[in-house]
Amino acid sequence: MRAIPAIVLAAALALCGASARATDVMILGTWHMANPGLDLHNVKADDVLLPKRQRELADITDALRRFAPTKVAVESPARNGAATRVERYVEYRGSKLREDRNEIVQIAFRLADAMNLSDVWGIDVPGDFPYDAVKRFAQMHGSPYPDRLDGLGASIERMLDGLNRVLKNGTIGDGLRYMNEPKRIDEGNAFYSSMLQFGAGTDQPGAALLDAWQSRNNAICARLVQLAKPADRVLVVYGSGHAYLLRKCVREMPGYRLVEANEYLPK
């Protein structure tokens, strides 16, 4: 009986040791600040190079420095199957690219430079997004599928309209806090999970889309965990659509701890 407390104590100490060596990961979901229009739904925001917005981005950098990242990973291609140093970061540190509107430059490069990190890492991998097959299914099968698909698109537009209102009246930090609210990230993922409605018999385009989306995000997270080391603190700057699955991957990965971006973003 006396051995039981000792066993419990040893287990507790082991857990504390594991926690002390945990890899902390912050997933910072963003919109595409250069407005490339490549997504199904896109944000309508003003120019991040405006002096007001540059001051706000500097405030974001100051706030995220408290997280003290040891690595920064971004939505830039991995190469030969592995996380890859983003070559453009070298140009940024050489005082070039400062007027590039891309969120990788404006958030990730800026913070990495402020932390004097030698590298920023690309962990992105390509993947199919067979949305056209879902649309064809809805058109061919008729009611209720077209209305369901329109409703899902409208839900995303409402969320982006909310972001547009935040950015119109507030700061970039406010916009990022809006996008990184856990409840909103969960709601955004409903667009993808709801694709399972679109299919019948052996024709399952919705399931195929969801499989492809999850596969791509698993591949991205694989590059992340292969890059990170115990006790690293990794900031991941990525399009917000990826946030739900990347957060899920980090939460479920043994030895990893998810850090909420909104605990650090300026208010």
N, C-alpha and C positions, 0 to 999 in steps of 0.2 A: 504493500500500500504506500509505503514511503517513497517508492521509486516513481510513482505516478507524477507527483509535482515536478520531479527532476526531468522526466520525459517531456512534460508539458512546457517547462521552462526552456528546454533545449529546442523544442519545436518553435517556440515563440522567438527565440534568439535567431534561429535559422531563417524564419520569416522576416525578421527585422533586417538581417544581413542581405536577403534577397531584395527587399524593398530598397535598401540603401544603394544597391547596384542596378536598380531598375533603369530602363531606358525611357526617358520622358519624351513624348511626342505631342506637339501641338499641330493640329490641322487647321490652317487658316484658309477658309473658303473665300474666294474673291469673285468679282465679275471681271470681264475682260476690258481693261481700262483703255485699251487702244481701239475699242469698238470694232473688231474685225467682222462682226456679223456672221460668225461661223456656227453659232448654236441655233437650235430650233427657236429659241426665244432669247432676245438680247436686251441689255440695259441701255436706256437712253440717258447718258450722263454728260456733264460738261467736261471741259478739257482739264485733265489732271496737271497740266503744265501752268495753269493760271496761278499767279502768286499765292492767292488764298489757299488753293488746293495743295501747293507745294509746302506751305506752312503746316497744313494738316497732316501731310505725309511725314514731315519731320517730327510732328508730335507722336505719330504712330510708331516711328522708329524709336523714339525715346521710351515709349511705353513698353514696346516689345523687348527692348534691351534688358528689362528686368527679368525676362525669362532666361536670359543668358544662354542662347543657343550655342552649341558646339558644332552643329552642322545645320545647313540650310538646303532643303531639297525643293525642286520646282517642277512645273509642267513643261519640261524640256526633254528632248529624246534621250533615252538611254542608248548606248551603243554596244554592239556585240553582246547583247543580253544583260549588260551590267550597268549600274549607276555610273554616270559619266560626268566629268568636270565640264561645266558650262564655259566654253571658251570666251563668250562675250563678257563674262565677268572680269576678265583681265583687261578688256578695253574699258570697262566701266571704271576700274580702279586707276586706269591711266587717264581719267578725266574725259573719256569719250562716252557716248551713249546717254549722257545725263538728260537729254531731251527726248529720249525714247519713252513713249507713253505706256508701254507694256507693263503690266503689274509685276512681272518678274524683275524688271529694272527698278520700278518705282518703290516696291516694297522689299523684295528679297535681296536684290543687289545692295540697296541702300542700307539695309540692316546688317547684312554680312560684312559690308565695308566698315560700318560703325563698330562692329565687334572684332574687326581686324582678322576675319577669317580668310584663309588663303584660297578657298574654293567654294563654289556653289555647285550643287549636284543635280543633274537631270535624271529623273526616274520615270519618265513617261514612256509608254509603249503604245503602238497603234492598235486599233481594234475596230471591228465592224459595229455599226449601229443601224441595223436593217429596219428602219422606221417605215420606209416606203412599202415594205411587205405588209406591215400592219395596216397602213392606209388602204392598200389594195384589198385586203381582207374586209375591212369595214365597208368599202364601196361595193364590193361584190355581194356581200351578205345583207346589206341594208340594215334597217332598224332592228335593234337599238344601237348598233355599233358606231355609226357616224356621230350620233349625238354624244355617246360616251367619249369618243376620241376628242370631239370638240370641247367637251366639258373638262377633260384633263388639260388640254391646251389652255383653256380659259383660267384654270386654277393657277397655272404657272404665270400667266400674264398678270393675274391679280397680285401675286407675290412680287413680281418685278415692278408693278405699278406702285406697290408699297415702298419698295426700295427707291424708286424714282422720286417719290414724295419726300422720303428721308433725305436724299441727297440734295433736293431742291432747297430744303429749309435747314439742313444740318451739315455736318462735316463728313469727310470720308470715313473717319473713325466711327461715326454714327452708322454709316452704311454698312461697314464691316460688322459691327455689333448686331445689326439687323440680320445680316446673312448668316451669322454664326451662332444665333440663338438655337440651342439644341432642339427645341420644339419645332422651330421653322425648318431645320434640316430634316427632321423626321417627316414633316408635311411635304417637303419637296420630293422626298424619295417615293411618295405615294404615286407619283407619275410613272415611275419605273415598275413598281410592284403591280400596279393596276394593269399593266400590259398583259397579264395572265388572263384577262377577260377575253382577249382577242384570239380566238382559235376555236376549232371544232374538229373532232375526229383526229385524223393524222395531219391536218393543216393547222399548225400551231405557231404562227408568226410572232405572237406576243411572247410566248415562252422562249423562242429563239432569240428575240431581242434582249430579254432579261438575262438569258444565259451569256450572250455576247458582252453585255454591259458588266455583269458581275465578273466574267473572266478577265476583262481588261483591267478592272480595278484590283482584282487579286494579283494580276501580274505587276501592276504598279506597286502595290504594297509589298510584294516579294522583293522588289528592288530596294524599297525603303528598309526593310528589316535586314537585308543582306549588306546594306551600307552602314547601318547603325551598329554601335558597340555598346556593351553594358556601361551604364552611367552616362551615356550621351544624352544630350538635350537637343532634339531635332525639331526645327520649325519646317513645316511642309506648307508651301504656298501653292494652292491649286484652285482651279475652277470649282465653284461651289457645288456643282452637280455631282462631283466626286466625293464630297465631304462625308455623306452618310456611310458609304461603304468603306472608305479609308478609316474613319473613326471606328467602325465596327471591327475592322481588321486589327487595329491597334489595341482596342479593348480586349479582344480575345487572344492576343498574342502573349504567351507566357513571358514574364519578365519585362513587360511593357506597361506604361502608365499613360493614359490619355490626359492631356492638360487642356483645359478649356481656354480657347482664345479670348473669350469675353472676360476672363479673370485678369487679363493684361491690357486689352485694348482701352484707349482713352475714352472717358465718358464725356 
